[in-house]
Amino acid sequence: MQNIAEFRIIGRVGSVDTTDKVTHVSVAANYNRKDGDEWKTDTHWNRVTFFRQLAERAADLGKGDLVHITGRVRQNSYESNGETRFAVDLIAEGLGILTRGGAD
């Protein structure tokens, strides 16, 4: 049996950062929470990494596009100023563009 760590995000694109081999996309996901008697919405930004053909497709995304991204979760560690730091990377394996440019 294979063990997996995966994610699914449906959200709006905030920014796209493209290099020659990889594209990073910042995607907003909203979560509702109760604060006293009122409901509030918190926005969480997720940085997703795209490689190969998906990187080319993701490079064409624009701010406000509604996307559906699936992929795997990868944990990394590195040394910085003598301390071990940990990071979680979201590596895209699927990309669907639901609507363009903030249209609902």
C-alpha positions as CSV (number, residue, x, y, z in Angstrom):
1,M,0.0,0.0,0.0
2,Q,1.3,3.4,-1.0
3,N,1.1,6.2,1.6
4,I,0.1,9.6,0.2
5,A,-0.1,13.3,1.2
6,E,-2.2,15.3,-1.2
7,F,-4.0,18.6,-1.4
8,R,-6.9,20.2,-3.3
9,I,-7.4,24.0,-3.6
10,I,-10.2,25.9,-5.3
11,G,-9.4,29.5,-5.2
12,R,-8.4,32.8,-6.9
13,V,-5.0,33.5,-8.3
14,G,-3.1,36.3,-6.6
15,S,0.2,36.3,-8.3
16,V,2.2,34.2,-10.8
17,D,6.0,34.0,-10.7
18,T,7.6,32.2,-13.7
19,T,11.2,31.2,-14.3
20,D,12.6,29.1,-17.1
21,K,11.8,25.7,-15.4
22,V,9.2,26.4,-12.7
23,T,6.2,28.5,-12.0
24,H,5.0,29.5,-8.5
25,V,1.3,30.6,-8.2
26,S,-0.2,32.2,-5.1
27,V,-3.8,31.0,-4.6
28,A,-6.3,32.4,-2.1
29,A,-8.6,30.0,-0.2
30,N,-11.3,31.4,2.2
31,Y,-12.4,29.8,5.4
32,N,-15.4,31.0,7.5
33,R,-15.2,31.2,11.3
34,K,-17.5,32.4,14.0
35,D,-16.3,35.3,16.1
36,G,-18.8,35.8,18.9
37,D,-22.2,36.1,17.2
38,E,-20.7,37.1,13.8
39,W,-19.3,35.0,10.9
40,K,-16.0,36.2,9.5
41,T,-14.1,35.1,6.5
42,D,-10.3,34.5,6.7
43,T,-8.2,34.4,3.5
44,H,-5.3,32.0,3.5
45,W,-2.6,32.3,0.7
46,N,-1.1,29.1,-0.6
47,R,2.0,29.0,-2.8
48,V,1.9,26.2,-5.3
49,T,4.8,25.0,-7.4
50,F,4.4,23.8,-11.0
51,F,6.9,21.9,-13.1
52,R,7.2,20.9,-16.7
53,Q,4.1,21.2,-18.9
54,L,2.0,22.3,-15.9
55,A,4.5,25.2,-15.4
56,E,3.8,26.4,-18.9
57,R,0.1,26.3,-18.4
58,A,0.3,28.0,-15.0
59,A,2.4,30.8,-16.5
60,D,-0.7,31.8,-18.5
61,L,-2.8,32.3,-15.4
62,G,-3.9,35.8,-14.4
63,K,-4.8,37.6,-11.2
64,G,-8.3,36.8,-10.2
65,D,-8.6,33.5,-12.2
66,L,-10.6,30.9,-10.3
67,V,-8.6,27.6,-10.4
68,H,-8.8,24.0,-9.1
69,I,-5.4,22.6,-8.3
70,T,-4.6,19.2,-7.0
71,G,-1.2,17.8,-6.1
72,R,1.1,16.3,-3.5
73,V,2.5,17.7,-0.3
74,R,6.3,17.6,0.3
75,Q,8.1,18.5,3.5
76,N,11.6,19.9,3.4
77,S,14.2,21.0,5.9
78,Y,17.2,23.3,5.5
79,E,19.7,25.0,7.6
80,S,19.6,28.8,8.2
81,N,21.8,30.7,10.6
82,G,22.6,27.4,12.4
83,E,19.0,26.4,12.9
84,T,17.0,23.7,11.1
85,R,14.0,25.2,9.4
86,F,11.1,23.2,8.0
87,A,8.9,24.0,5.0
88,V,5.9,22.4,3.3
89,D,5.8,22.5,-0.5
90,L,2.6,22.1,-2.5
91,I,3.6,20.4,-5.8
92,A,0.9,20.6,-8.5
93,E,-0.1,17.5,-10.4
94,G,-3.4,18.9,-11.9
95,L,-4.7,22.3,-12.9
96,G,-8.2,23.3,-14.0
97,I,-9.1,26.9,-14.9
98,L,-12.7,27.4,-13.8
99,T,-13.2,31.1,-14.7
100,R,-10.9,33.8,-15.9
101,G,-10.2,37.2,-14.4
102,G,-12.5,37.4,-11.4
103,A,-15.7,36.6,-13.3
104,D,-18.1,34.4,-11.3
